[in-house]
Amino acid sequence: MTTVGDECLFMATSHVAHDCHVGSRVVMANGTALAGHVTLGDGCILGGLVGIHQFVKVGRLAFIGAGAMVAQDVPPFMMAVGDRARLIGVNTLGLERVGLNVDQIRVLKTVYKLLCLSDLKLVEALDKISTEHGDTAEAREVLEFVRASERGICR
């Protein structure tokens, strides 16, 4: 069964397939399409003509730029763009809009750098994030998401 949360905006010709779970306050711009079994966390924003592959999970407050083709999971709080989508940073504006403070966003930027810009293997990056920032709720949410990912993340 497909489920849709509260206060979502689905623009013209957006499509949600079978067995999807769409959180609350999600925005799907024109022509956005979710294949079957996709999960979108609360507060996600998907730009126009975004395509999400089946079984992909998109974390809370993630932003996906227009035209992206998403074949792997997008962690919470991150921005992804391109064909095949890759992470390009933290959704700073979106996080400010929902009230995250400067320190919380700074931690998430460090998490992003460790995951995507360092030479560390994924396991090493996760261990370092856990050691250095595991006491923050946002870092823990990213850690749990990445560790639970079955498709891998688009880093």
N, C-alpha and C positions, 0 to 999 in steps of 0.2 A: 504494500500500500504506500502511496505517496502522501507525505505530510508537509504542510506549509504552516509556518509560524504566523504571528501577528504582525500587522503593520508593514507588510511587504509591498514593493512596487514592481510590477511586471509590465514592462513597456511593450510596444507593438511587436508582434511576431516572436516574442520570447517563448521558449518551449521548456517544459519540465516533463521528463519522461517518467516511466514506471519506476516504482520503488525508490524514489528520491526522498530525501529529508532536507527541507529548506527551513532554516532557522527564522527567527523574528527579525524585523527591520532590515531585510535583504532587499537590495536594489538590483534588478536585472534589466539592463538597457536594451534597446531595440535589437532584435535578431539574435539574442543570446540563447544558447541551446545547451541543456543538460542531458546527457545520455542517461541510461538507466543506472540505478543504484548510486547516484551521486549524493554526497552530503555537503551542505553549505552551512557553516556556523552562523551564529547571530551576527548581524551587522555587516555582512559581506557586501561588497559593491562590485558588480561585473559590468565592464564597459560594453559598448555595442559590438555585436558580432563575435562575442566570445564563445568558444566551443569547449565544453568540458567532457572529457573521455569518461566512459563508464567506470564505476567504482572509485572515482577520484573523490578525495575529501579536501574541502577548503576550510581552513580554520577561522575562528571568530575574528571579526574586524579585518579580514584580509581584503585587499583591493587587487582586481585583475584588470589590466589595461585593455582597451579596445582592440579587437582583432586577435587576441591571444588564443592559442590552441593549447589547452591544458591537459597533459597526459599523465602528470604525476601530482602528488598531493602538494598543496600550498599551506604552509604553517600559519598559525594565527598571527595577526598583526603585521604580516608581510605584504609586499607588493610584487606582483609577477606580470611580466609582459612577454610577448613574442610567440613565434611559432617554432618550435615547442617551447612553451613558457619557461622562463627562468626567473629566479628571484632577483630583484634589483634594489631592494632596500626595505625600510620599515614604512608602514602607512602612517607617517607622522601626522599629517593633517587630520586623518580620520580618528587617530588616537586622541589628539587634542580636542576634537569635537565632542568626544564622549567623556572627557574629563581626566584623562591620564596626565600626570604631572611630568615635569621636566626630568626628574630622576627616573621614573618608570620608563620613559621613552629612551633615555640614555642607556639604560640596561638593555633594552630591546635592540638598540643599535649595536651594542657590543655583541649580543647574541647573534645577530645577523652577520657581523664581521667574522665571528668565529666559525659560523656554519658555512659561509659562502665565499669569504675573501681570504681566509687563512689557508695555509698549506696542510692543515690537519686533516686526517681521515675523519669520516663522520663520527665514528666511535670516540676518537680522541677529542673532537670538538664537543661532543655531548658531555664527556667526562669533565672537560674544562669548564663548560657552562654550569654544570651541576656543582662543581667545587667552588667556583667564583661567584655565581649568581643564583644558586639553588634555593636561597632563602627568600627570593622574590616570587610572588604569585605568577607574574607574567612569564618569567623565565621557566618556571615549573610547567606552565601550560604549554609552552613551546616544546620543552623536553618530552613531556608526556605524548604530545601529538606526534613528534618525529619518531619516538620509540615505537609507537603503535602503528605507524604507517606501513601498510602492506605493499604499496606501489612504489615507495620511495618518494622523496621530496624533490621538487624541481630546483635544485641548487645549482 
